[in-house]
Amino acid sequence: MPYKIMMSIAATVPLIFLIAFVAVPEFFVLQSYPSAEGLALEIGITHRYVMSGMLFIIVCIAFQSRNVEKVDNQKAILLGAAIGFSAMCAVIISMSVFRGLPLSIPPMIATGTIAVLSFWSRLKLS
C-alpha cells in the first residue's frame, strides 16, 4: 500500500473514534461500565473527552506526516504507527482479560488492522 494512502488511513481511524467519543461519550462509558452512574459516569465521560483530545493530536501528526518524502523517514514513521497501533490493540485485549471489561470488538479490529497494514506497508517500501 502506498505510504500516503496508509498514513491517510492511519489518520482516519482515530478520527472516527474521536468523533464518536465526542458525540456519544456516555455510550462508550456505559459499554465498559454498565452500572456507572452519577459521579462515576461523569468521570468516565470526562475521560472520553480527554481521550478524544489525545486522538486529535494523533490525527494531526499522522495526517501531516503523509508528505514525508524520504523512504527511510517513511519507514520510521510506519514502524512507529505499527508499534503504536499494536500496543493499543494489546491494551484493548488486556482490559478484557485482566480487568473483566467486555471486549471492544470494533476498536480491537480497527487498531489491529492498522497495525498489520502499517507493518505490511513498511515492508513494501523500496
C-alpha positions as a Markdown table, in Angstrom:
| # | Residue | x | y | z |
|---|---|---|---|---|
| 1 | Met | 0.0 | 0.0 | 0.0 |
| 2 | Pro | 1.5 | 3.4 | -0.9 |
| 3 | Tyr | 2.7 | 5.4 | 2.1 |
| 4 | Lys | 0.4 | 8.4 | 1.6 |
| 5 | Ile | -2.7 | 6.2 | 1.5 |
| 6 | Met | -1.5 | 4.2 | 4.5 |
| 7 | Met | -1.0 | 7.4 | 6.6 |
| 8 | Ser | -4.4 | 8.7 | 5.4 |
| 9 | Ile | -6.0 | 5.6 | 6.7 |
| 10 | Ala | -3.9 | 5.8 | 9.9 |
| 11 | Ala | -5.3 | 9.3 | 10.5 |
| 12 | Thr | -8.9 | 8.4 | 9.5 |
| 13 | Val | -9.4 | 5.5 | 12.0 |
| 14 | Pro | -8.6 | 7.6 | 15.1 |
| 15 | Leu | -10.7 | 10.4 | 13.7 |
| 16 | Ile | -13.7 | 8.1 | 13.6 |
| 17 | Phe | -13.2 | 7.2 | 17.2 |
| 18 | Leu | -12.6 | 10.8 | 18.2 |
| 19 | Ile | -15.9 | 11.9 | 16.6 |
| 20 | Ala | -17.7 | 9.0 | 18.3 |
| 21 | Phe | -16.2 | 9.9 | 21.7 |
| 22 | Val | -17.2 | 13.5 | 21.4 |
| 23 | Ala | -20.7 | 12.7 | 20.1 |
| 24 | Val | -21.8 | 10.0 | 22.5 |
| 25 | Pro | -19.3 | 9.6 | 25.4 |
| 26 | Glu | -22.0 | 8.1 | 27.6 |
| 27 | Phe | -22.4 | 5.2 | 25.2 |
| 28 | Phe | -18.8 | 4.2 | 25.5 |
| 29 | Val | -18.6 | 4.6 | 29.2 |
| 30 | Leu | -21.8 | 2.5 | 29.8 |
| 31 | Gln | -20.5 | -0.2 | 27.4 |
| 32 | Ser | -17.4 | -0.7 | 29.6 |
| 33 | Tyr | -19.1 | 0.1 | 32.9 |
| 34 | Pro | -22.8 | -0.7 | 32.6 |
| 35 | Ser | -23.6 | 0.2 | 36.3 |
| 36 | Ala | -21.8 | 3.6 | 36.2 |
| 37 | Glu | -24.0 | 6.4 | 37.4 |
| 38 | Gly | -23.6 | 9.8 | 39.0 |
| 39 | Leu | -20.0 | 10.9 | 39.6 |
| 40 | Ala | -18.6 | 7.7 | 38.1 |
| 41 | Leu | -20.4 | 8.3 | 34.9 |
| 42 | Glu | -19.2 | 12.0 | 34.8 |
| 43 | Ile | -15.6 | 10.9 | 35.3 |
| 44 | Gly | -15.9 | 8.3 | 32.5 |
| 45 | Ile | -17.4 | 10.9 | 30.2 |
| 46 | Thr | -14.6 | 13.4 | 31.1 |
| 47 | His | -12.0 | 10.7 | 30.3 |
| 48 | Arg | -13.6 | 10.1 | 26.9 |
| 49 | Tyr | -13.3 | 13.8 | 26.1 |
| 50 | Val | -9.6 | 13.8 | 27.2 |
| 51 | Met | -9.1 | 10.7 | 25.0 |
| 52 | Ser | -10.7 | 12.5 | 22.1 |
| 53 | Gly | -8.2 | 15.4 | 22.5 |
| 54 | Met | -5.3 | 13.0 | 22.5 |
| 55 | Leu | -6.7 | 11.3 | 19.4 |
| 56 | Phe | -6.9 | 14.6 | 17.7 |
| 57 | Ile | -3.2 | 15.0 | 18.3 |
| 58 | Ile | -2.5 | 11.6 | 16.7 |
| 59 | Val | -4.8 | 12.5 | 13.7 |
| 60 | Cys | -2.9 | 15.8 | 13.1 |
| 61 | Ile | 0.5 | 14.2 | 13.3 |
| 62 | Ala | -0.5 | 11.2 | 11.1 |
| 63 | Phe | -2.2 | 13.4 | 8.5 |
| 64 | Gln | 0.7 | 15.9 | 8.3 |
| 65 | Ser | 3.3 | 13.1 | 8.0 |
| 66 | Arg | 1.8 | 11.9 | 4.8 |
| 67 | Asn | 4.0 | 14.4 | 2.9 |
| 68 | Val | 7.3 | 12.9 | 4.1 |
| 69 | Glu | 9.4 | 12.2 | 1.0 |
| 70 | Lys | 12.4 | 10.1 | 2.1 |
| 71 | Val | 11.8 | 6.4 | 2.2 |
| 72 | Asp | 13.9 | 5.9 | 5.4 |
| 73 | Asn | 11.8 | 8.5 | 7.1 |
| 74 | Gln | 8.6 | 6.9 | 5.8 |
| 75 | Lys | 9.8 | 3.5 | 7.2 |
| 76 | Ala | 10.5 | 5.1 | 10.6 |
| 77 | Ile | 7.0 | 6.7 | 10.7 |
| 78 | Leu | 5.3 | 3.5 | 9.6 |
| 79 | Leu | 7.2 | 1.5 | 12.2 |
| 80 | Gly | 6.1 | 4.0 | 14.9 |
| 81 | Ala | 2.5 | 3.7 | 13.7 |
| 82 | Ala | 2.6 | -0.1 | 13.6 |
| 83 | Ile | 4.0 | -0.3 | 17.1 |
| 84 | Gly | 1.6 | 2.3 | 18.5 |
| 85 | Phe | -1.5 | 0.6 | 17.0 |
| 86 | Ser | -0.2 | -2.8 | 18.1 |
| 87 | Ala | 0.2 | -1.5 | 21.6 |
| 88 | Met | -3.3 | 0.0 | 21.6 |
| 89 | Cys | -4.8 | -3.3 | 20.3 |
| 90 | Ala | -2.9 | -5.2 | 23.1 |
| 91 | Val | -4.3 | -2.8 | 25.7 |
| 92 | Ile | -7.8 | -3.3 | 24.4 |
| 93 | Ile | -7.5 | -7.0 | 24.6 |
| 94 | Ser | -5.7 | -6.9 | 28.0 |
| 95 | Met | -8.5 | -4.8 | 29.5 |
| 96 | Ser | -10.9 | -7.6 | 28.7 |
| 97 | Val | -8.6 | -10.3 | 30.0 |
| 98 | Phe | -7.2 | -8.6 | 33.2 |
| 99 | Arg | -9.9 | -6.1 | 34.1 |
| 100 | Gly | -13.0 | -8.1 | 33.2 |
| 101 | Leu | -14.3 | -5.5 | 30.9 |
| 102 | Pro | -16.3 | -6.5 | 27.8 |
| 103 | Leu | -14.1 | -6.9 | 24.7 |
| 104 | Ser | -14.4 | -3.8 | 22.5 |
| 105 | Ile | -14.5 | -5.6 | 19.1 |
| 106 | Pro | -14.6 | -2.5 | 16.7 |
| 107 | Pro | -11.6 | -0.8 | 18.3 |
| 108 | Met | -9.7 | -4.0 | 18.5 |
| 109 | Ile | -10.3 | -4.8 | 14.9 |
| 110 | Ala | -9.5 | -1.3 | 13.8 |
| 111 | Thr | -6.3 | -0.9 | 15.7 |
| 112 | Gly | -5.1 | -4.5 | 14.8 |
| 113 | Thr | -5.8 | -3.9 | 11.1 |
| 114 | Ile | -4.0 | -0.6 | 11.0 |
| 115 | Ala | -1.0 | -2.2 | 12.8 |
| 116 | Val | -0.9 | -5.0 | 10.3 |
| 117 | Leu | -1.3 | -2.6 | 7.3 |
| 118 | Ser | 1.5 | -0.4 | 8.7 |
| 119 | Phe | 3.9 | -3.3 | 9.1 |
| 120 | Trp | 3.0 | -4.6 | 5.6 |
| 121 | Ser | 3.3 | -1.1 | 4.0 |
| 122 | Arg | 6.7 | -0.7 | 5.7 |
| 123 | Leu | 7.9 | -3.9 | 4.2 |
| 124 | Lys | 6.7 | -2.9 | 0.7 |
| 125 | Leu | 8.6 | 0.4 | 0.7 |
| 126 | Ser | 11.6 | 0.4 | -1.5 |
